[in-house]
Amino acid sequence: MASKLGKKGHSPDYVILSLIFILVIFGLVMLASASSELGKKNFNDTYYYIKHQLLYGLSFGILGFFLASKLYYRYYQKFAVVLLLLSLGALVLVFTSFGHTAGGAGRWLKLGPIIFQPAELLKLTYIIYLAAWLSNSRKGREGNFFEGFMPFLIITGLIGGLLVLQPATSTVVILVSAGLGTYFLSGAKLKFIALVGLLGIAGFALLIYLTPYRLARIEVFFNRDQDIEGNGHQINEALITLGSGGLWGSGYGQSTSKFGRLPASVNDSIFAVIGSELGFVGAGTLVVLFAFLSLRILWLAKDFRDHFGQLVLVGFAIIIGLQAFVNMAAISGLLPLTGIPLPFISFGGTALAVFLTMGGIINNISKHS
């Protein structure tokens, strides 16, 4: 059936396009508000962060979206292994002299004037690789322990290990969850998924126990009054900021917590600023937009005729929905703080460019549904 799919296709899914457009514009508007004082304080430029986001995030993101929308999605299947290997190579380079450290984490790769996070690229290449591998001609291997489960476990474990060393633990959770969802919907046995889940829980429990800063986050989650000026500072300030908006918010640009009190106000904690300025109504609307986008992509995947395209849609939907949920839930005190950005919204050029490119691939797939 896949061979009969035309490369030109038909009209795209305008609902998905509209939701992505709304989220990107909303993100830029809120970043302008959340970053104004921080930009003035750190760079003597009120518009520093928004200009950086436009130059290094939106511009590359629009280019990625346009190219991915035009390129027939089945071509990715042919080069899936190469794309994954390039991403893994970039991830390894982070630990060399090309690596760039910021905020105590070595997640960035610096190549001349360009600085980016290779981990973000894996949100594209890992899912594309899995979809290509699980949809190839060797039917049934997703249910075979040695031909399906072990290779999946090895490649996922390798990626997870490299990310944990950066450290980028939250990204591991997002990628592994998306990988498991994709693997399960391809026809994998439930006992394989359960085994990965158990191994993951045991591994993360050991990791948390052995690393004091991760253990401190868990302790603060269960006791927020502990170390309020230290490890508990960000979550307590985030909750105060989020709750200060009430139902309708204090008004755009009117949040006072972003003036130095709220850590990571332009990235990890931007949802708290949104809640403060737009209230429960604004924050709740954002939750609905992310839920609607993820469900719409899954709905598109449900009846899609090509197995490769279907699995790519499922993986991308899980990444977008789960990352948004983890960020907003952590800032709302429902999960431990993670340090993971809010898709399309938070400051970060690589993340915005990757999610827009992801949107372009989804757009191209929708034209062949």
Secondary structure, 3 states (H helix, E strand, C coil): CHHHCCCCCCCCCHHHHHHHHHHHHHHHHHHHHHHHHHHHHHHCCCCHHHHHHHHHHHHHHHHHHHHHHHCCCCHHHHCHHHHHHHHHHHHHHCCCCCEEEECCEEEEEEECCEEECHHHHHHHHHHHHHHHHHCCCCCCHHHCHHHHHHHHHHHHHHHHHHHHHCCCHHHHHHHHHHHHHHHHHCCCCHHHHHHHHHHHHHHHHHHHHHCHHHHHHHHHHHCCCCCCCCCCHHHHHHHHHHHCCCCCCCCCCCCCCCCCCCCCCCCCCHHHHHHHHHHHHHHHHHHHHHHHHHHHHHHHHHCCCCHHHHHHHHHHHHHHHHHHHHHHHHHCCCCCCCCCCCCCCCCCHHHHHHHHHHHHHHHHHHCCC
